[in-house]
Amino acid sequence: MREAMLAFLGRAAAFTLAAGGGFGALLSRLGPLRRSAGSPEQSFDLQEAEEARLRAEAASEAKSRFLATMSHEIRTPLNGIAGMAELLAATSLDPEQRSYVEAIRASGTGLAALIDEILDLSKIESGKLEVMQAPFDLVGLVEGVVELLAPRAHGKGLDIASFVAADVPHRVIGDAARLRQVLINLAGNAVKFTSRGGVGLRVTTISERIRFAVTDTGPGIPDANRAAVFAEFEQGAAPRESGGSGLGLAISRRLAERMGGRLDLEATSPEGSRFALLLPLPAEGAAAAPRSADLAGRRVLAVANSCFEAPYLAERLREAGAAVARADGLGEGLYMLGEALAGRQVPDIVIIDCALGKDAAHRLGAVARAAHVGRRLVLFSAAERRLFGQESLRDFDGWLVKPLRSGSLFAHLGTAEAPVAAFGPAVALPDLGGSEILLAEDNDINALVVTRHLEKCGAHVVRVEDGSAALAKLNAPGHFDAVILDIRMPGLDGLEVARRIRAAETAAGTAPRRLIGVSADAFGAAAEAARAAGIDTFLTKPVDLVRLARALKN
């Protein structure tokens, strides 16, 4: 009996771990043995089972500690690499040098993403991943995901767009961060594996649930890989060509299940693939506010040949009540506008995609103006805008930016005089002029990165290397508006320094300083401990330097 029981435990452990269930699943299989009752002669067998369960728990805890430690040790130098690349990118570089800096930044971003994936997998296996329930703007989240991936897609010559049906609630209740993570993974994979055509993210409602469908025109997933596409360390296609850890889809499916939904590969062929995420996301309040302008009775001509943006645009306009005609290219567009010029149902609005070409857009715009079309808009990406030139805009009275946001579209079409937003600077750095900042950081490179960045924002930074020196500076004559604390420092760590600062402020009755904690520990417990110690803002390394400056400004 004893040998049989131990053999069973060995097979269960091997099967569970090999199947990707991890230690959490193994413990769930061993747990019932602890509670089972039997004859006295089975007590030894149950004792062995209990010892096996405890060993598995210890192994799981050891794995979590190992991942936390390795995350910290990798993120600390990674923060220096990413930060120095940011500083270097802000200097005068020739095109070759800038390409090298961009390669460093991209590599650092990829490494940080890999660390996050491994940590997420560990949290899911150990049951420590929390799912939040809070109201958020669903439409803004979806459009933000597509905007985030647009530079990468447009750089490959791909179309990328989103569509949110009118009956989808604008604001819903759920975990916005985890939903964004899953959508970025799905759409990011689609961009990665697609070489021509494009990627579309379509959101609709099905039986009180919300369906997110990510469709691409990539090569599809080979038959041999379809069954394992959601397994850990597996990829759907060409891993050597596309890179990646193979964890993204496995984590995304588990996140979907934790949120009460499901993620499936709905269709795949050599013409492309479609993944569908179905989630229960109840609307905030009784009903969602209408998002569409009233375009009833208005005629719109859209001249575009994109695989997703053009049909999504037409569908948005039809939902708003407009009569929409589509032309796929210059010839068909000129014919329709020629009919209008002859006096047959002149369109109220013409939207022309400059992806048709600069000359084609110019000709179509000139004919539309001659036909006295009331509203003439050109549609382009940020890169296309730079190539288009100001002179080519003379036949248009506004432009729209790809990927198109519904709010922007309806703002410009709902009122003829609605202004069209111009392109501003990529990122506006906060003005920290006159701010006195104390930085407690034991790593010289990380300290240099933060100091130089904040100095560019106008702040004066004083750096110390440990917690004791930070407290000594605060007790000396002078004033600091904010303190940046590395959570892990020799001697007094950042948490203890924060506690002592808050205690001293309470005792003296002085206004609290802004405390910002930075750490390479990405586990949620670290952020909770920071808040409990009195830290206002907690940032994970590699630190987003713009976010750091904004936290100091606010």
PyMOL commands that set and color helices and strands:
alter all, ss='L'
color gray80, all
select helices_A, chain A and resi 2-18+22-35+40-89+95-126+138-155+176-193+223-226+239-242+248-258+309-319+330-341+354-356+358-370+382-388+391-395+406-414+444-456+467-475+494-508+524-532+545-553
alter helices_A, ss='H'
color red, helices_A
select strands_A, chain A and resi 134-137+159-164+171-174+198-206+209-216+262-269+272-279+299-303+323-327+349-353+375-380+398-401+436-440+460-464+482-486+514-519+537-540
alter strands_A, ss='S'
color yellow, strands_A
deselect
rebuild
show_as cartoon
